[in-house]
Amino acid sequence: MSQIAIRDVQISYPSRRGGDDFIAVENIDLEVAEGEFVTIVGPSGCGKSTLLLAVDGLVHPSRGEISVKGRTVTGPGQDRAMVFQEFGLLPWRTVLGNVQFGMELAKEDRKGSEARARELIELVGLKGFENHHPHELSGGMRQRVGIARALAVRPDVLLMDEPFGALDAQTREIMAGELLNIWNVERKTVLFVTHGIDEAVYLADRVIVMSKSPGRIIADITVDLPRPRTNEVRASPEYIRLREEVSSLLFTETADERRVVTA
Amino acid sequence: MTSLVTLRRPSVGRRTESGTGPPPAARSADRRNRRRWALPLLTLAIFLAVWEILSRLGLGGFVQYISSPSGSASALWTMIENGELWPSVRVSVVAFVVGFAISVGIGIPLGLAMGWNRTVREFLEPPLMAFYVMPRLALLPVVVVWLGIGTASTIVIVVVDAIFPVIINSMAGIRNADAKLVQVARSFGAGRRDLFRKVLFPASVPAIITGVRLAIARGILGVIVAQLYVSTVGIGHLIAVYGQTYQTDYIVVLVLLVGLFGYAVNLALQRVEKRFETWRGTA
């Protein structure tokens, strides 16, 4: 049975000027199996992040249904946890306090949650930084805290909204490798939204390509590269072929925009 | 693997009075401390010297209305000796402390409630804003009619002046809290109560402190102005009395005392503020 099931989902926002509703995504059908790593790529503004928020329960579909482990999503829940784009750490809390935040809200026992937090801080490579505040950390380190915080609540599904979007290219590559290492230990179902083609192919079992606004799924590409993946994967012919495939799909999608810009 | 990422360590200076022996940075910190005191003191000394010289030179015919540091010092001494100063200081400080405490005690919860709850805000904002822009000191006679001459009236004037920055800043603190953090908290299942306690309130602490700081200045001003008119005791009253007889030495020293008091209260508040400084700067 698939763990995440998105059936005929449309998400729309009421227009501010009282005209037609703005449709962010439509006709979305997607099934994700347990333990699968699925990335979603699409041009900016295609509604991929909105779709992720809907799976988290922060946004409600205007049509269709989303279910996780067979239960319809009506709001945020302990079976899902989100890693946010600009990290979303509480600046007044230490690394330890931030990692404990989700467990605290779930009313978990304090002692147990601290032990779990320390374990995860070590897993994401931040041992020794437990008592630092976010402003004392680099971007990459901050997102490690974000990942640890999400894993701490023991979710079945990890939702990642362009988690490395705010990082420089090099840190981004390092973090992608790190994420796979962490994923080897904490095998979650992952839904990962990005606009980075490399990242999408490198991380995924499947890459979902979305069209520009209103977002629809235009391709569902299986990535059959061997795991665990190392940087050598990026040089393999299969990787390059997949990368090209995704790239050309996205290029056609954004071709109109390009014409406007060059005109 | 962490070594691949740039590490930023916290500054060394905050580490004080812990561990064994003086930290290596103690000596330079000492020097920095001395420097911090030396410059303001020098400014003060130059100011007093110039003031004294100018008053001795006697600027034209105004000489009898011009104060001098030595004159002010002896005025201060006279007021201490004849027992005039201390009761006035006490009355003024009590009026300030009570008025300030009421402003903070009511202003912070009220402002937070207005920031958090739309109904409360829409209900209270129009009357409060209208009252805020009114020349409230013009209501002095009304306050006197209601409460008579004395400390109660002074406290009321302090509160109506000092409470507004507290309310407005507390409200702004909640309303300007990072929407991202609210989303994060909701994603992790925070209810309204947790959202307030764990996100909105801590996020508004810096704004609240700013409001409290403004309230100190306004509160002190309120005490003095109120006592100028509605009191028979207090520093403000003394200023009024000496003002009527053009005894500038006395006025100047009293005003300086008020300034010194405000400076001290602000310094105390800065101590409190420092506790929140650990995470300030970039969020």
Contacts between the chains, C-beta under 8 A, distances in Angstrom:
chain1	res1	chain2	res2	distance
A	56	B	187	5.6
A	57	B	187	8.0
A	58	B	183	6.5
A	58	B	186	6.2
A	58	B	187	6.0
A	76	B	186	6.1
A	76	B	187	5.2
A	76	B	188	7.0
A	76	B	189	5.2
A	77	B	189	7.0
A	78	B	189	6.7
A	81	B	187	7.6
A	81	B	188	7.2
A	82	B	184	7.7
A	82	B	187	4.7
A	84	B	180	7.0
A	84	B	183	7.6
A	84	B	184	6.1
A	84	B	187	7.9
A	86	B	180	6.2
A	88	B	180	5.0
A	88	B	181	6.1
A	88	B	183	7.1
A	88	B	184	4.0
A	90	B	181	6.3
A	90	B	184	8.0
A	90	B	198	7.8
A	90	B	199	7.1
A	90	B	202	7.3
A	91	B	279	4.6
A	91	B	282	7.9
A	91	B	283	4.0
A	92	B	202	5.1
A	92	B	203	7.8
A	92	B	205	7.7
A	92	B	276	7.3
A	92	B	278	7.9
A	92	B	279	4.7
A	93	B	279	7.9
A	101	B	185	7.9
A	101	B	188	6.4
A	101	B	198	7.5
A	102	B	188	4.2
A	102	B	189	7.7
A	104	B	198	7.4
A	105	B	185	7.2
A	105	B	188	4.9
A	105	B	189	5.2
A	105	B	190	5.1
A	105	B	194	5.7
A	105	B	198	7.5
A	106	B	188	7.6
A	106	B	189	6.3
A	125	B	1	5.1
A	125	B	2	5.0
A	126	B	2	6.9
A	132	B	10	7.2
A	133	B	278	5.8
A	133	B	279	4.6
A	134	B	279	7.3
A	134	B	283	7.3
A	135	B	279	6.1
A	135	B	280	7.9
A	135	B	281	5.5
A	135	B	282	4.5
A	135	B	283	6.8
A	136	B	8	5.3
A	136	B	9	7.2
A	136	B	10	5.5
A	137	B	8	7.0
A	138	B	5	5.0
A	138	B	6	4.7
A	138	B	7	7.1
A	138	B	8	6.8
A	140	B	5	4.5
A	141	B	2	7.3
A	141	B	5	5.5
A	141	B	7	7.8
A	153	B	188	6.9
A	171	B	5	6.6
A	174	B	1	7.8
A	174	B	4	5.6
A	174	B	5	7.5
A	178	B	1	6.9
